[in-house]
Amino acid sequence: MPDTETTSGAPVGSEEFCRMCGYDDTFWEDGWPTSAICDCCGSQSGIGDLSAKPGSWDGVRGLHDFRGWWIGHGAEWWSPRSRPRDWDVLQQVMNIPAPWRTPPPPPVDRERRVLERVASGSLGTETVCRVCGLAGPSFWRDGVPTETVCPSCGSESGIDDLGRPGSWETMQAIRTRRGYWVGLGAPWTDPAARPAGWDVLEQLGTIPPAWR
């Protein structure tokens, strides 16, 4: 069968890694989705990833969104029996081909983000990063962002973490940012601040449920 195209017009060949989490299986073959359900993250090829376009932020934002939701909920396996004993989520996501995970987001329009704060919400004083779960700094104080840059994921409060608690639509920016960061291997913005024996899933587990 000849290669076909996604609905966005981007050619797709054979792919042996899940675009969402990097699990090894045959998800696209000769340009067609196999409809395989990923044993790891539970996404199905040809469904959630059909309109994705490799190599651009807008084209892969939906993949980041799902990845951010999945890993924000503990990266639970769809088929627990398939989980390797020594499984490492960060090692696995690096299997995702770069065009599906590395295109950087566009420059931030800070003035627009500041205006958008009016429509966003808060839990009051927040000392846990909404994106990655790092605890310590005051990211929001009495409902007002402190514009603190997270030393772990690099997100700036009041700029990169806007949303309304519990609202699926407004949470997309937070989930997308989280999925992008994890897709890069969860690098620390300040490597010197990374604790010895750090565990990304343990840290993500501290995110308040309202921001997941």
N, C-alpha and C positions, 0 to 999 in steps of 0.2 A: 504494500500500500504506500502511496506517495505521502510526503509530509503534508499536513494541512495547516490551518492557522487557528489561533484562538479568536474569540469574538472581538478582540482588540486589534487583530490584524498581525500579531506577532507570530512568526513561524515557530513551531514546537516540534522537536524530534523525540527520540526515545529518552526517557528519564527514569533513573533507577533509585532516586532519592526523593522522599516527600518534600515538597516545596515549603511546607509549614515547619517541620521538625527535623528533617534530615534522615528519617528512618529508611533503611535499605529495603526496597521492594521495586517491582515494576509498576510505575504509576502512569506513565505515558509510553506508548509503543508505536513507532512509525508515524508519529504525529497525531495519534488518537489516544484519548484517555482510556485507561483500562477499567475505570470505575472501582479500582481497588480502594478499600477502606484501610487507612493506615493503622496498623496494630498499636502504634505508639500514641499519636495525638487524636486519632479517630476521624480525621478529615478524609474526604473521598475525592479522588482525582476526577476531574471533569465536572465537579459541582462547585465547591468553594474556590477553586483555583482556575476556573475556566476563562474568566475575563482578565486574568493577570497578564501583564506585559513586562517581559524581562528588561532590566537595565535602566528603569526610570522610577523615581519615587512614587509618582501617581500610579504606575503600573503594578507596583508590589505592595502598596499600602494595605490592601485587603489581606495579604498574607501576614504582614506584620500585626495587623489587628487581631487575626485569629490566634497567632502565636502568642501575642501579649495576653490574650484572654486565657489560653490554655496553660501557659506557664504561671500566670498569676493565680491560677486555681490549683497549683501544686504539680503541674505537669503529669497528671494522672494518666496511666496507660489504658487505652481502649481495651487491649487484651493483656491483662496482667501476666498471663502465662508466658508471653513472648518477651517480657522484660529480662535482659541479661542480668546476671547477679552483680556484675561490676559496672552497671550502666552509668554513664556520665553524660548528662544532658548537654553540657557545653561542648563536649567532644563530638556529640552526634550532630548538633546544629551546624557544625563546620562542614558537614557533608553537603549542605544545601549549596548548589552552584551560586557563585558570587552574583550573577545577574538577578537572582531572586532575593538577595538579602542585603547587599552592600550599597546600592545607590543612596547617597546621602539625601536628607530632606532639604528642601529649598531654604534659603535664608529666612530668618524669622522677621516678620513685620512687628516690631515691638509696640509701636503705637496702636496697631489694631488689637494686639493681644491685651494691652492695658484696658482698652475699651471693652473687650469681651469679658473682663473680670466681673463686670456688673451683672452679667447673666449667669455667672458661675456660682458654685456653692462652696461651702466649707464645713468642717466638723468643729470649727472653733480654733483652738490652738492645736496645731499638728506637729508632732516631732518625729514623724515617720514619712519618708519620701513616698509619695503616691505612686511613683513609677516603679521603683525598685525595692522599696521596703527598708532602706537604710534608716536606722533609728539613731537619734542623737540631736542633730541641729533642730532649731525651730524653723520649720519651713513656712508655716502659717501661724500668726499670732492674733488671737481674738478675731478670727475670720479675715484677716488681712495678710497677703503674702509678704514674706520678708525678702523675696528675691534672692534667696540663698541658692547657690549652685551646689547640687549634691556631689560630694567627692566620689561617690560610687558610679552612678549612671550619667552624671553631668547635666541632669535636668535642672532648670531654674524654676523655683516656685513662683507662681503668678505669671509665668510665660509658657512653660512646657507642660504644665499639669492642670490646665483648666478643665472643669467639668462640673456636673451636678451629681452629688452622691446618689447612687442607685439608678441613674438615668442611662440606659444603654446607648442612646444616640450621642449624648454629649460626652460619653466616656471614651469615644473612639480615639481621640488624640492621645490620651494617657495609655491606652492599650497599644496603640501603634508605636508610640515611643518606646514602650517596654519591649515589644516584639522586635523592634529594630536593634535595640541595645543587646538583647540576648542573641539575636542572629549574628552579631559581630563577635560573639564569644563573651559577652558581659565584661568588657574592659573597664577598669577603674579610671576615672578622670584624674584622680590623685592616687597613683599606685602606692605611694608611701603610707596611705591611710588604710590600705587593705589589710585586715587582720590575718594572722597566721591561721591556717586551717579553715579559711573562709569557705562557706557553702552557699551557693547562689539560691538554691531552693529554700534553705533555712531562712535566708534574708527575705526572699519574696513572701514567705509565709507570714511575715509581720505586717504586710499591707492590710489596712482596715478593709473588711469585706465590701464596704461601700465604694471603694476605688478599684475593685477588681473587675 
